[in-house]
Amino acid sequence: MSRFWSRAVHDLHPYVPGEQPRIPDLLKLNTNESPLGPSPRVAAAIAAEAGDSLRLYPDPEAVSLRAVLAHYHGVQPEQVFVGNGSDEVLGHAFAALLKQDAPLLFPDITYSFYPVWCGLFGISFETVALDETMRIRVEDYRRPAGAIIVANPNAPTGIALTRTEIAALLTEHADIPVLIDEAYVDFGAETAIPLVASHPNLLVVHTMSKSRALAGLRVGYAIGDTALIQGLTRVKDSFNSYPLGRPAQAGAIASVEDEDWFQASRRSVIETRDRMTEGLARLGFAVLPSSANFVFARHPDRSGSNLARALREKAILVRHWEKPRIADYVRITVGTGEQTDRLLAALAAILGRNAVG
Ligand SMILES: *Cc1c(COP(=O)(O)O)cnc(C)c1O
């Protein structure tokens, strides 16, 4: 608290990211980072940008990166917006598109940054309860709304809607903006990007932090109708014209150009996730069906906070929220095969069971 703060700062409720502590031999399974490094081509591309050219501002329109992303996703460059991490892209979208007269709708259990942006931009919102199986039901969104945002797969549940369900949501709400946050889509869900051509109200947001192992580079992007992208650009150019530096633009391009690395990487995460899910089930966990690079699981004998604390004592970090409906759960990021073995062994010891059951 300071008397020098503006009124707006006093009223904020900032997002709390998963912690990044320094503990020896720490296993970080709390922020959904990739356990595999990025494509080696990314470091080479960044190194090539780390010279004299740094004295010059980067391309404010990121023309090359947007062209590469447009080609990759089969859209036009005017349908692509890039930002400093998808959090920045989402922030601009809240200001540019999701602030309407009627309330913004999103699930009661979802990415906890959404209500934070509502607070920052003064957006009224209503949450829509997940059903008893922790799923989003699109028919529950049939109510007065100014805009809708859904994470697909949802976080922290990991459960995905099909493209058919997204299409139904878009058709039922054709007169308002609908944003689909696809941060985890590459781990087994269907992207809504093919629907952009027929739904001018759809904005799809992607991040390079998770499936491209580039959380430290800060690159995210949105794909949608040209008019939506123009709205985002107006906000961006009223805030920061140069959100992506030269190394970030070059590194992101190199990542998209290494399709073999991308496919191998996501296949490996999906395989390990499925093995981790089986291991957790053998230990007595109920695990929600995940299409993401994490699982959301609960154990009948232990609360989520108890499990998270016991794992922390073994230098393994997982995420837990002391919130209604999800206090029993822990969210565990998929690590390497070896890290998964360590996690399962630690849980077996905590629960007094045999890991191989
Ligand atoms: C990780 C995450 C983001 C933000 O990703 P960055 O691109 O690293 O800012 C956005 N939405 C969801 C649902 C996420 O899990």
The ligand as an SDF file (V2000), in Angstrom:
LIG
                    3D

 15 15  0  0  0  0  0  0  0  0999 V2000
   -0.1450  -20.7950  -19.9860 C   0  0  0  0  0  0  0  0  0  0  0  0
   -1.4760  -20.2260  -20.3830 C   0  0  0  0  0  0  0  0  0  0  0  0
   -1.5860  -18.9980  -21.0230 C   0  0  0  0  0  0  0  0  0  0  0  0
   -0.4290  -18.0230  -21.1450 C   0  0  0  0  0  0  0  0  0  0  0  0
    0.6160  -18.4030  -21.8520 O   0  0  0  0  0  0  0  0  0  0  0  0
    1.7980  -17.3960  -22.2080 P   0  0  0  0  0  0  0  0  0  0  0  0
    1.8120  -17.4200  -23.6970 O   0  0  0  0  0  0  0  0  0  0  0  0
    2.9980  -18.0010  -21.5930 O   0  0  0  0  0  0  0  0  0  0  0  0
    1.4870  -16.0380  -21.6840 O   0  0  0  0  0  0  0  0  0  0  0  0
   -2.8260  -18.5810  -21.4500 C   0  0  0  0  0  0  0  0  0  0  0  0
   -3.9260  -19.3120  -21.2410 N   0  0  0  0  0  0  0  0  0  0  0  0
   -3.8680  -20.4870  -20.5890 C   0  0  0  0  0  0  0  0  0  0  0  0
   -5.1280  -21.2570  -20.3690 C   0  0  0  0  0  0  0  0  0  0  0  0
   -2.6530  -20.9680  -20.1320 C   0  0  0  0  0  0  0  0  0  0  0  0
   -2.5890  -22.0990  -19.4400 O   0  0  0  0  0  0  0  0  0  0  0  0
  1  2  1  0
  2  3  1  0
  2 14  2  0
  3  4  1  0
  3 10  2  0
  4  5  1  0
  5  6  1  0
  6  7  2  0
  6  8  1  0
  6  9  1  0
 10 11  1  0
 11 12  2  0
 12 13  1  0
 12 14  1  0
 14 15  1  0
M  END
$$$$
